[in-house]
Structure formats: C-alpha cells, structure tokens
C-alpha cells in the first residue's frame, strides 16, 4: 500500500516562503498523479495543486497561481510544493494525495479521486 509522508511545514511571516515535500516509500511516484490539498480550521478541504505522471503537467487553484509551484524530485521519489509570497489565508494543514497507479498518462484534476493520503503538515502564516 502506498504511504505518503509530508514534511516542510512550519511558521512563516507573510510574504515568506516554505517548501513542502511529499515522499513515498516502497512505490515509485512516477506512476501516480499527485495532488496537494489543504484544510483550514472550520473550512472545507480544498485542492491546491496537482501534477500528472510522466509528462508532469500541472494544475493550480486560482488562489495560489503565480505563488506556488509543484514539481517532481525523482531522485528523492518525492513531490515538492514551493510556496512563495505566503499570505495569512494560506494557513492550513497541507496534505498530499495520490491517484494511481496509472497505466497511461492522464492529466490530473483537483477533482479527481485521490485515494492515498498522507497525515498532513501544518503551515502557519503569521506575523
């Protein structure tokens, strides 16, 4: 069973940056579409970004476009989320999730059925 572990969360001031990482063991992430999601207190979970297999095409929520960048690190078997120009409203628990394994390329969508989830990492943006 695919297990995902997030890391890199923490406390940062508005305008600052953080880099989250989603790592997997036992299975290569090459065959999975990977998404990042977040849930703030008293709010519903929302999709942040996702990256497709192989070709690595990406998708972003409007609220993070131009500020967040998702990428694959094949050497680490991980998916990173670089978060720049952070705002207080980015405060949430961030989760990564996987859809797959996929036998062929399929462009990811944040509405896809991501079935394997990590435990989450807290991101707090505050002065």
DRENDRENMI-677027 format. One record per residue (C-alpha): residue in three letters; x, y, z. Coordinates in steps of 0.001 Angstrom, whole numbers, plus 500000, padded with zeros to 6 digits. Each point is the difference from the previous one (the first is absolute). Layout:
<sites>
+-----+--------+--------+--------+
|   r |      X |      Y |      Z |
+-----+--------+--------+--------+
| ALA |      X |      Y |      Z |
...
+-----+--------+--------+--------+
</sites>
This chain:
<sites>
+-----+--------+--------+--------+
|   r |      X |      Y |      Z |
+-----+--------+--------+--------+
| UNK | 500000 | 500000 | 500000 |
| UNK | 501296 | 503418 | 499047 |
| UNK | 500973 | 502083 | 503024 |
| UNK | 500585 | 503718 | 499708 |
| UNK | 501839 | 502200 | 502481 |
| UNK | 499904 | 503798 | 499898 |
| UNK | 502719 | 502224 | 501414 |
| UNK | 501103 | 503614 | 499917 |
| UNK | 497177 | 501750 | 501766 |
| UNK | 500525 | 502677 | 502627 |
| UNK | 499454 | 503585 | 501028 |
| UNK | 500867 | 502746 | 497528 |
| UNK | 499324 | 503711 | 499779 |
| UNK | 497752 | 501433 | 497277 |
| UNK | 501947 | 500335 | 496780 |
| UNK | 502295 | 497157 | 500935 |
| UNK | 500577 | 496611 | 498413 |
| UNK | 499792 | 496348 | 500920 |
| UNK | 500721 | 496841 | 498069 |
| UNK | 497880 | 496950 | 500728 |
| UNK | 500999 | 496517 | 498982 |
| UNK | 497913 | 496871 | 499521 |
| UNK | 502080 | 496831 | 500094 |
| UNK | 499097 | 496389 | 499414 |
| UNK | 501637 | 496720 | 500856 |
| UNK | 499658 | 496609 | 498359 |
| UNK | 498360 | 501402 | 496850 |
| UNK | 501256 | 502419 | 497393 |
| UNK | 497861 | 503087 | 499579 |
| UNK | 500682 | 500036 | 496255 |
| UNK | 496757 | 498141 | 499361 |
| UNK | 497790 | 502175 | 502171 |
| UNK | 498312 | 503329 | 499596 |
| UNK | 500766 | 501901 | 503200 |
| UNK | 497968 | 502768 | 501529 |
| UNK | 500471 | 502466 | 502816 |
| UNK | 496958 | 500970 | 502026 |
| UNK | 499444 | 502147 | 503059 |
| UNK | 497465 | 500411 | 502743 |
| UNK | 499736 | 503046 | 502211 |
| UNK | 498082 | 500009 | 503294 |
| UNK | 496241 | 500031 | 499463 |
| UNK | 500414 | 499825 | 496238 |
| UNK | 499600 | 497252 | 497455 |
| UNK | 503005 | 498332 | 498471 |
| UNK | 501081 | 501612 | 496760 |
| UNK | 502267 | 498936 | 497186 |
| UNK | 503186 | 502021 | 499632 |
| UNK | 501974 | 498434 | 497193 |
| UNK | 500636 | 496733 | 498213 |
| UNK | 502572 | 498530 | 497657 |
| UNK | 499501 | 497260 | 497449 |
| UNK | 502131 | 496957 | 499362 |
| UNK | 502840 | 499906 | 497512 |
| UNK | 499361 | 503200 | 498106 |
| UNK | 499591 | 501831 | 503277 |
| UNK | 497260 | 502385 | 498907 |
| UNK | 498716 | 502054 | 502884 |
| UNK | 496820 | 501568 | 501255 |
| UNK | 499504 | 502733 | 502620 |
| UNK | 497149 | 501519 | 501935 |
| UNK | 499406 | 503628 | 499060 |
| UNK | 500840 | 501074 | 503549 |
| UNK | 503609 | 498789 | 499687 |
| UNK | 500822 | 500542 | 496330 |
| UNK | 503206 | 501939 | 499568 |
| UNK | 501039 | 499378 | 503617 |
| UNK | 500214 | 496192 | 500338 |
| UNK | 501972 | 497596 | 497830 |
| UNK | 499626 | 496229 | 500009 |
| UNK | 502797 | 497788 | 498714 |
| UNK | 501321 | 496465 | 500003 |
| UNK | 503305 | 499037 | 501583 |
| UNK | 500639 | 496603 | 498495 |
| UNK | 503247 | 499533 | 501901 |
| UNK | 498122 | 500226 | 503290 |
| UNK | 496822 | 498346 | 498715 |
| UNK | 498159 | 503057 | 501224 |
| UNK | 497700 | 502789 | 498891 |
| UNK | 500864 | 503472 | 501229 |
| UNK | 497778 | 503044 | 500410 |
| UNK | 501913 | 503271 | 500016 |
| UNK | 497871 | 502670 | 501641 |
| UNK | 501033 | 503631 | 499559 |
| UNK | 498379 | 503302 | 500936 |
| UNK | 498066 | 498244 | 502728 |
| UNK | 496901 | 501641 | 501448 |
| UNK | 498220 | 499470 | 503310 |
| UNK | 497146 | 498361 | 498095 |
| UNK | 502415 | 497259 | 498912 |
| UNK | 500042 | 498768 | 503593 |
| UNK | 498754 | 496415 | 500037 |
| UNK | 500981 | 496383 | 500333 |
| UNK | 501444 | 498932 | 496652 |
| UNK | 499539 | 496455 | 498751 |
| UNK | 501379 | 498176 | 497016 |
| UNK | 498035 | 497273 | 498287 |
| UNK | 500513 | 497520 | 497184 |
| UNK | 497816 | 498759 | 497178 |
| UNK | 501203 | 496817 | 498383 |
| UNK | 501966 | 498059 | 499060 |
| UNK | 499143 | 501106 | 496484 |
| UNK | 500774 | 497865 | 497000 |
| UNK | 500023 | 502976 | 497673 |
| UNK | 500324 | 503758 | 500159 |
| UNK | 496930 | 501835 | 501245 |
| UNK | 500025 | 503687 | 500772 |
| UNK | 499236 | 500542 | 503673 |
| UNK | 497051 | 501997 | 501255 |
| UNK | 499473 | 501155 | 503544 |
| UNK | 496565 | 498356 | 499879 |
| UNK | 501452 | 496551 | 499263 |
| UNK | 499567 | 497119 | 502436 |
| UNK | 503264 | 500070 | 501962 |
| UNK | 499957 | 496834 | 502075 |
| UNK | 503249 | 499978 | 501978 |
| UNK | 500586 | 502818 | 502470 |
| UNK | 502774 | 501141 | 502287 |
| UNK | 499563 | 501153 | 503576 |
| UNK | 500491 | 503686 | 499248 |
| UNK | 502368 | 502760 | 501004 |
| UNK | 499038 | 503273 | 501660 |
| UNK | 500730 | 503288 | 498250 |
| UNK | 499466 | 503198 | 501985 |
| UNK | 500445 | 503416 | 498441 |
| UNK | 500031 | 502663 | 502665 |
| UNK | 501963 | 503000 | 501158 |
+-----+--------+--------+--------+
</sites>
